Amino acid sequence: MSERREDGVFRDEGDDDDAAVEEAAALVTSDLEQLQSERSELVDTLRRVQADFENYRKRVLREQTALVDRATDRLVEQLLPILDSFEGALGAIARGTPEVDKLLDGVQGIHAQLTSVLEKAGLERIDANGAAFDPNEHEAVLQDEGSDEPHVAETMRTGYKLKGKVIRPAMVKVTHQGSA
């Protein structure tokens, strides 16, 4: 059965159903597009937040590691004079009586323990005697004339590196070619 619309055009009752379905489909499509757009924005936001958090975590880890390294550096630098004193004491004690031998063994044991702990922290001695003079690792406090290129003739105070970085240069006597 046909019906006359307000504008004077006849239409079937099925036309109303088709129009309603099309209108509903358009509404659903519009909602779906809006939801997909919102979902994409939220996924992008989530990815940015995850990346920011990962960068933050890495930065904090680097800062904590640097802080521990600086604290270790300072502690090792403060222990170097004690290590020097032990080495001086070991050089001054002469073996002889059983009591002196026991004392020497004790001091050597303590020295070995201290050296071991510092080596585990990354401390290494700068072997200077006979080496070519390197101003990055050696501090020349005395000099003699010789026939070669500048080299270390004697170590006055041991130098040290901590994790490959010079924390105290070796105090040395340098022999170098004299000017003629």
Backbone as CSV, one residue per row, in Angstrom:
resi,resn,N_x,N_y,N_z,CA_x,CA_y,CA_z,C_x,C_y,C_z
1,MET,0.822,-1.168,0.000,0.000,0.000,0.000,0.872,1.239,0.000
2,SER,0.454,2.285,-0.733,1.223,3.510,-0.865,0.603,4.592,-0.027
3,GLU,1.371,5.496,0.332,0.961,6.593,1.180,1.507,7.882,0.603
4,ARG,0.789,8.945,0.781,1.254,10.210,0.270,2.018,10.945,1.368
5,ARG,3.239,11.407,1.023,4.050,12.140,1.992,3.636,13.588,2.017
6,GLU,4.178,14.317,2.936,3.817,15.722,3.074,4.190,16.531,1.851
7,ASP,5.271,16.140,1.181,5.684,16.881,-0.006,4.904,16.452,-1.242
8,GLY,3.973,15.532,-1.073,3.107,15.131,-2.167,3.600,13.924,-2.919
9,VAL,4.701,13.371,-2.577,5.246,12.207,-3.267,4.702,10.964,-2.581
10,PHE,4.328,9.976,-3.414,3.860,8.715,-2.860,5.057,7.832,-2.528
11,ARG,4.901,7.085,-1.456,5.966,6.153,-1.110,5.355,4.913,-0.497
12,ASP,6.165,3.834,-0.508,5.729,2.577,0.064,6.167,2.510,1.514
13,GLU,5.535,1.638,2.286,5.909,1.465,3.681,7.307,0.877,3.788
14,GLY,7.766,0.099,2.842,9.108,-0.496,2.839,10.184,0.555,2.736
15,ASP,9.833,1.699,2.110,10.808,2.777,1.991,11.209,3.311,3.365
16,ASP,10.255,3.363,4.314,10.558,3.829,5.671,11.575,2.911,6.338
17,ASP,11.403,1.611,6.162,12.308,0.659,6.763,13.711,0.790,6.169
18,ASP,13.777,0.945,4.859,15.081,1.088,4.201,15.793,2.360,4.662
19,ALA,15.080,3.428,4.770,15.665,4.702,5.192,16.143,4.602,6.636
20,ALA,15.360,3.946,7.473,15.747,3.803,8.878,16.991,2.936,8.999
21,VAL,17.051,1.883,8.181,18.219,1.004,8.204,19.455,1.765,7.726
22,GLU,19.292,2.543,6.647,20.426,3.319,6.126,20.886,4.359,7.151
23,GLU,19.925,4.992,7.804,20.267,5.993,8.809,20.987,5.339,9.992
24,ALA,20.504,4.185,10.417,21.139,3.466,11.522,22.535,2.993,11.122
25,ALA,22.669,2.504,9.874,23.972,2.047,9.385,24.959,3.215,9.333
26,ALA,24.504,4.371,8.889,25.365,5.553,8.822,25.793,5.976,10.223
27,LEU,24.860,5.896,11.169,25.161,6.245,12.552,26.173,5.277,13.152
28,VAL,25.995,3.968,12.898,26.924,2.959,13.402,28.302,3.155,12.771
29,THR,28.351,3.421,11.473,29.622,3.650,10.776,30.326,4.879,11.353
30,SER,29.582,5.930,11.601,30.158,7.148,12.169,30.722,6.871,13.566
31,ASP,29.938,6.147,14.394,30.409,5.799,15.734,31.658,4.931,15.670
32,LEU,31.675,3.962,14.742,32.824,3.063,14.594,34.079,3.841,14.200
33,GLU,33.933,4.764,13.263,35.079,5.578,12.842,35.603,6.430,14.005
34,GLN,34.663,6.976,14.785,35.062,7.794,15.931,35.788,6.929,16.968
35,LEU,35.272,5.736,17.248,35.916,4.841,18.209,37.291,4.389,17.725
36,GLN,37.406,4.100,16.420,38.705,3.703,15.867,39.707,4.853,15.986
37,SER,39.256,6.058,15.743,40.127,7.230,15.871,40.575,7.406,17.326
38,GLU,39.631,7.300,18.272,39.975,7.414,19.683,40.932,6.309,20.101
39,ARG,40.704,5.096,19.616,41.579,3.961,19.930,42.995,4.233,19.426
40,SER,43.115,4.734,18.200,44.440,5.042,17.639,45.153,6.096,18.481
41,GLU,44.416,7.118,18.907,45.016,8.158,19.742,45.487,7.581,21.072
42,LEU,44.669,6.723,21.677,45.036,6.119,22.959,46.245,5.193,22.822
43,VAL,46.309,4.431,21.738,47.458,3.549,21.509,48.722,4.387,21.321
44,ASP,48.623,5.479,20.564,49.779,6.368,20.383,50.221,6.965,21.717
45,THR,49.270,7.397,22.518,49.585,7.960,23.830,50.261,6.916,24.711
46,LEU,49.726,5.701,24.704,50.319,4.618,25.490,51.755,4.349,25.052
47,ARG,52.002,4.319,23.772,53.368,4.077,23.276,54.315,5.186,23.718
48,ARG,53.850,6.428,23.652,54.701,7.546,24.092,54.998,7.444,25.587
49,VAL,53.986,7.099,26.374,54.183,6.974,27.821,55.153,5.837,28.119
50,GLN,55.019,4.723,27.406,55.946,3.604,27.606,57.370,4.009,27.247
51,ALA,57.535,4.701,26.122,58.873,5.142,25.708,59.454,6.131,26.720
52,ASP,58.632,7.063,27.203,59.093,8.030,28.206,59.522,7.321,29.482
53,PHE,58.741,6.336,29.905,59.075,5.610,31.126,60.370,4.825,30.943
54,GLU,60.543,4.188,29.797,61.770,3.422,29.541,62.987,4.350,29.533
55,ASN,62.857,5.524,28.914,63.953,6.501,28.912,64.251,6.986,30.330
56,TYR,63.208,7.222,31.125,63.378,7.636,32.510,64.115,6.562,33.301
57,ARG,63.697,5.303,33.131,64.323,4.188,33.856,65.809,4.087,33.509
58,LYS,66.125,4.212,32.228,67.528,4.139,31.806,68.334,5.305,32.369
59,ARG,67.756,6.509,32.360,68.467,7.686,32.869,68.748,7.536,34.366
60,VAL,67.763,7.079,35.121,67.941,6.895,36.563,69.017,5.845,36.834
61,LEU,69.015,4.770,36.057,70.036,3.730,36.222,71.431,4.286,35.942
62,ARG,71.566,5.083,34.874,72.868,5.713,34.565,73.306,6.633,35.698
63,GLU,72.369,7.435,36.217,72.705,8.366,37.295,73.117,7.622,38.562
64,GLN,72.423,6.536,38.885,72.780,5.756,40.067,74.153,5.116,39.898
65,THR,74.430,4.587,38.714,75.729,3.971,38.452,76.841,5.017,38.561
66,ALA,76.605,6.200,38.007,77.604,7.272,38.082,77.839,7.695,39.537
67,LEU,76.780,7.741,40.323,76.910,8.113,41.727,77.739,7.084,42.495
68,VAL,77.475,5.815,42.259,78.247,4.746,42.915,79.709,4.821,42.480
69,ASP,79.948,5.052,41.180,81.325,5.149,40.684,82.065,6.309,41.331
70,ARG,81.400,7.460,41.451,82.057,8.615,42.083,82.380,8.330,43.549
71,ALA,81.461,7.685,44.248,81.702,7.348,45.653,82.863,6.367,45.771
72,THR,82.923,5.392,44.881,84.027,4.427,44.880,85.348,5.130,44.600
73,ASP,85.349,6.022,43.626,86.567,6.771,43.296,87.088,7.514,44.524
74,ARG,86.192,8.216,45.221,86.613,8.990,46.393,87.155,8.090,47.497
75,LEU,86.491,6.968,47.724,86.939,6.052,48.780,88.320,5.490,48.440
76,VAL,88.507,5.069,47.213,89.799,4.506,46.812,90.893,5.565,46.933
77,GLU,90.609,6.787,46.510,91.602,7.862,46.627,91.986,8.100,48.090
78,GLN,91.029,7.982,49.000,91.323,8.171,50.416,92.115,6.999,50.992
79,LEU,91.984,5.821,50.402,92.712,4.649,50.889,94.145,4.555,50.350
80,LEU,94.467,5.275,49.298,95.812,5.194,48.714,96.917,5.574,49.705
81,PRO,96.789,6.635,50.497,97.848,6.926,51.481,98.038,5.785,52.491
82,ILE,96.961,5.099,52.840,97.073,3.961,53.756,97.852,2.837,53.086
83,LEU,97.573,2.609,51.813,98.308,1.592,51.059,99.786,1.962,50.980
84,ASP,100.071,3.244,50.746,101.468,3.710,50.733,102.145,3.459,52.081
85,SER,101.442,3.719,53.170,102.007,3.510,54.509,102.319,2.039,54.750
86,PHE,101.426,1.160,54.317,101.679,-0.278,54.446,102.938,-0.670,53.687
87,GLU,103.067,-0.169,52.458,104.233,-0.521,51.658,105.507,0.025,52.292
88,GLY,105.427,1.231,52.870,106.579,1.790,53.576,106.945,0.960,54.797
89,ALA,105.944,0.531,55.543,106.187,-0.291,56.734,106.804,-1.621,56.334
90,LEU,106.315,-2.218,55.262,106.868,-3.498,54.807,108.330,-3.353,54.400
91,GLY,108.659,-2.229,53.796,110.049,-2.001,53.398,110.964,-1.723,54.576
92,ALA,110.409,-1.210,55.662,111.231,-0.838,56.819,111.457,-1.986,57.793
93,ILE,110.587,-2.980,57.756,110.724,-4.088,58.712,111.748,-5.083,58.173
94,ALA,112.751,-5.376,58.995,113.768,-6.347,58.602,113.512,-7.648,59.348
95,ARG,113.566,-8.732,58.617,113.381,-10.056,59.257,114.561,-10.334,60.184
96,GLY,114.328,-11.148,61.147,115.407,-11.481,62.072,114.896,-12.363,63.177
97,THR,114.255,-11.761,64.145,113.753,-12.532,65.283,112.375,-13.100,64.945
98,PRO,111.964,-14.148,65.652,110.637,-14.732,65.395,109.503,-13.722,65.602
99,GLU,109.650,-12.821,66.561,108.613,-11.826,66.808,108.491,-10.871,65.624
100,VAL,109.632,-10.435,65.105,109.624,-9.527,63.952,109.054,-10.252,62.736
101,ASP,109.393,-11.531,62.572,108.861,-12.311,61.451,107.342,-12.424,61.531
102,LYS,106.822,-12.631,62.746,105.364,-12.720,62.929,104.704,-11.380,62.598
103,LEU,105.312,-10.299,63.085,104.785,-8.961,62.808,104.775,-8.699,61.301
104,LEU,105.878,-9.026,60.640,105.991,-8.825,59.206,104.935,-9.643,58.457
105,ASP,104.742,-10.894,58.860,103.721,-11.731,58.224,102.326,-11.137,58.397
106,GLY,102.050,-10.610,59.579,100.749,-9.985,59.836,100.521,-8.757,58.976
107,VAL,101.521,-7.893,58.914,101.414,-6.681,58.106,101.284,-7.042,56.626
108,GLN,102.031,-8.043,56.174,101.920,-8.485,54.779,100.510,-9.029,54.489
109,GLY,99.936,-9.745,55.448,98.573,-10.276,55.269,97.543,-9.164,55.146
110,ILE,97.655,-8.157,56.015,96.735,-7.021,55.959,96.917,-6.266,54.638
111,HIS,98.157,-6.079,54.234,98.442,-5.402,52.968,97.829,-6.174,51.798
112,ALA,97.972,-7.488,51.817,97.414,-8.322,50.738,95.890,-8.219,50.702
113,GLN,95.247,-8.190,51.865,93.793,-8.055,51.912,93.340,-6.712,51.356
114,LEU,93.995,-5.650,51.793,93.640,-4.314,51.319,93.842,-4.208,49.809
115,THR,94.959,-4.708,49.328,95.244,-4.676,47.892,94.203,-5.465,47.116
116,SER,93.820,-6.618,47.624,92.817,-7.456,46.964,91.471,-6.746,46.848
117,VAL,91.044,-6.123,47.936,89.761,-5.405,47.921,89.804,-4.252,46.915
118,LEU,90.894,-3.520,46.901,91.010,-2.390,45.975,91.091,-2.858,44.519
119,GLU,91.757,-3.965,44.288,91.826,-4.499,42.920,90.452,-4.945,42.435
120,LYS,89.665,-5.521,43.324,88.301,-5.924,42.955,87.451,-4.708,42.610
121,ALA,87.760,-3.560,43.208,87.045,-2.315,42.911,87.549,-1.682,41.616
122,GLY,88.594,-2.264,41.000,89.095,-1.760,39.723,90.412,-1.019,39.804
123,LEU,91.086,-1.069,40.946,92.363,-0.370,41.102,93.488,-1.189,40.495
124,GLU,94.368,-0.510,39.756,95.556,-1.181,39.223,96.754,-0.245,39.349
125,ARG,97.903,-0.851,39.622,99.144,-0.090,39.767,99.627,0.357,38.393
126,ILE,100.287,1.497,38.370,100.955,1.946,37.152,102.401,1.495,37.271
127,ASP,102.782,0.527,36.458,104.161,0.041,36.476,105.017,1.037,35.709
128,ALA,105.870,1.732,36.439,106.606,2.836,35.845,108.076,2.518,35.575
129,ASN,108.747,1.762,36.429,110.189,1.560,36.293,110.556,1.014,34.920
130,GLY,111.443,1.766,34.240,111.932,1.359,32.927,110.995,1.709,31.783
131,ALA,109.794,2.186,32.068,108.823,2.515,31.015,109.169,3.862,30.391
132,ALA,108.712,4.049,29.174,108.864,5.350,28.527,108.065,6.368,29.329
133,PHE,108.609,7.573,29.464,107.931,8.597,30.237,106.631,9.003,29.544
134,ASP,105.539,8.954,30.283,104.221,9.347,29.776,103.650,10.361,30.757
135,PRO,103.549,11.629,30.351,103.068,12.653,31.283,101.629,12.418,31.759
136,ASN,100.886,11.558,31.070,99.525,11.238,31.503,99.526,10.285,32.699
137,GLU,100.598,9.496,32.840,100.664,8.508,33.911,101.775,8.784,34.919
138,HIS,102.728,9.643,34.535,103.889,9.883,35.394,104.017,11.367,35.713
139,GLU,104.440,11.627,36.938,104.738,12.995,37.356,106.231,13.050,37.645
140,ALA,106.979,13.745,36.791,108.437,13.815,36.938,108.784,14.792,38.052
141,VAL,109.463,14.288,39.092,109.882,15.147,40.194,111.401,15.316,40.218
142,LEU,112.125,14.401,39.569,113.581,14.486,39.433,113.939,14.086,38.011
143,GLN,115.092,14.582,37.541,115.536,14.171,36.215,117.054,14.044,36.171
144,ASP,117.490,13.128,35.337,118.910,12.869,35.104,119.147,12.869,33.613
145,GLU,120.414,13.101,33.253,120.754,13.007,31.841,121.115,11.572,31.502
146,GLY,120.727,11.156,30.320,121.025,9.813,29.847,121.218,9.855,28.350
147,SER,121.274,8.685,27.740,121.529,8.633,26.304,120.291,8.237,25.503
148,ASP,119.200,7.970,26.156,118.006,7.487,25.457,116.910,8.543,25.436
149,GLU,115.786,8.098,24.907,114.556,8.884,24.994,114.159,8.935,26.471
150,PRO,113.342,9.891,26.856,112.943,9.971,28.267,112.273,8.672,28.745
151,HIS,112.767,8.164,29.853,112.169,6.980,30.455,112.273,7.088,31.975
152,VAL,111.487,6.292,32.641,111.431,6.322,34.103,112.615,5.537,34.655
153,ALA,113.442,6.204,35.448,114.607,5.553,36.050,114.264,4.995,37.429
154,GLU,113.361,5.680,38.142,113.037,5.256,39.500,111.641,5.765,39.858
155,THR,110.894,4.947,40.580,109.561,5.349,41.045,109.674,5.819,42.484
156,MET,109.271,7.055,42.722,109.326,7.626,44.065,108.020,7.332,44.835
157,ARG,106.919,7.315,44.116,105.616,6.983,44.702,104.803,6.281,43.623
158,THR,104.185,5.182,43.982,103.412,4.391,43.034,102.199,5.175,42.549
159,GLY,101.924,5.045,41.273,100.725,5.648,40.690,99.660,4.585,40.508
160,TYR,98.402,5.032,40.391,97.301,4.081,40.280,96.271,4.545,39.258
161,LYS,95.619,3.548,38.660,94.475,3.774,37.786,93.279,3.093,38.429
162,LEU,92.140,3.701,38.269,90.898,3.094,38.742,89.994,2.930,37.534
163,LYS,89.724,1.679,37.198,88.905,1.337,36.029,89.439,2.011,34.774
164,GLY,90.770,1.987,34.623,91.416,2.521,33.433,91.701,4.007,33.461
165,LYS,91.212,4.734,34.449,91.420,6.179,34.541,92.472,6.464,35.610
166,VAL,93.470,7.280,35.266,94.531,7.622,36.218,93.931,8.455,37.339
167,ILE,94.055,7.942,38.576,93.566,8.725,39.716,94.722,9.341,40.496
168,ARG,95.922,8.773,40.293,97.116,9.359,40.880,98.297,8.959,40.023
169,PRO,98.962,9.939,39.394,100.120,9.592,38.575,101.285,9.121,39.444
170,ALA,102.132,8.294,38.864,103.326,7.833,39.579,104.318,8.989,39.680
171,MET,104.879,9.190,40.854,105.896,10.215,41.055,107.236,9.552,40.715
172,VAL,107.934,10.096,39.687,109.093,9.382,39.155,110.303,10.281,38.935
173,LYS,111.452,9.585,38.822,112.697,10.225,38.388,112.875,9.835,36.936
174,VAL,113.091,10.830,36.078,113.166,10.594,34.631,114.592,10.778,34.139
175,THR,115.027,9.858,33.301,116.311,9.987,32.628,116.023,10.334,31.182
176,HIS,116.696,11.380,30.700,116.462,11.789,29.300,117.765,12.244,28.681
177,GLN,117.729,12.351,27.373,118.901,12.742,26.608,119.207,14.201,26.895
178,GLY,120.424,14.497,27.270,120.812,15.870,27.589,121.047,16.676,26.335
179,SER,120.963,18.003,26.476,121.195,18.870,25.309,122.701,19.152,25.202
180,ALA,123.193,19.001,23.995,124.630,19.159,23.793,124.955,20.489,23.177
